[in-house]
């Protein structure tokens, strides 16, 4: 049974990664994302694998693997809150160096990896964001990479396209605080062309689940 305090969101969010707890108390409000293949239970409901929701003053049961995010609504002025985030986090382009992110009002917290899960936070400040359609993840050179995004602040949408052209859009999923889009990858780990787009200035959490082969490669590099 393990609780990992994740510091990447401070001072804005308190994030805890939970492994192998029979129960976990949520005293106030928290976004809970179930990372396990088995359901996470609360009251007469459950969160399925890679499903999330806002939990208020409740006990979680059978918490095999989950992320709990607190502080996502602890502000009076959302615009001022986001401005402070921008002053604190560097641009995603500076952090990642991807050309599609150059000049985009997209900001990023540090990334933390615990075992096969990696977490990072992003603030998307402009509407539209125009972060760019992509389907490859160069930091994971082997098949089997899985990723989802959980909305913390503001409203956005995940867009999927047949080609690297928004005119080929075929699926859009809207994201509000507490929601996670459905996984986009197929059984072989292939992704469609996709991007996150803002409806309002937004903050979301990117959750990366790395295959075992990638863990070995990363350990060799480190």
DASUL-V185324 format. One record per helix or strand. SS is the DSSP state (H for helix, E for strand). FROM is the first residue (numbers start at 1). TO is the last residue. If there is no record, write none. Layout:
ss=SS from=FROM to=TO
ss=SS from=FROM to=TO
This chain:
ss=E from=2 to=6
ss=E from=14 to=34
ss=E from=40 to=42
ss=E from=45 to=47
ss=E from=52 to=70
ss=H from=78 to=88
ss=E from=90 to=91
ss=H from=92 to=96
ss=H from=99 to=101
ss=E from=106 to=108
ss=E from=112 to=114
ss=E from=117 to=124
ss=E from=134 to=134
ss=E from=146 to=153
ss=E from=156 to=161
ss=H from=166 to=168
ss=E from=169 to=175
ss=E from=180 to=180
ss=E from=193 to=198
ss=E from=202 to=209
ss=H from=212 to=221
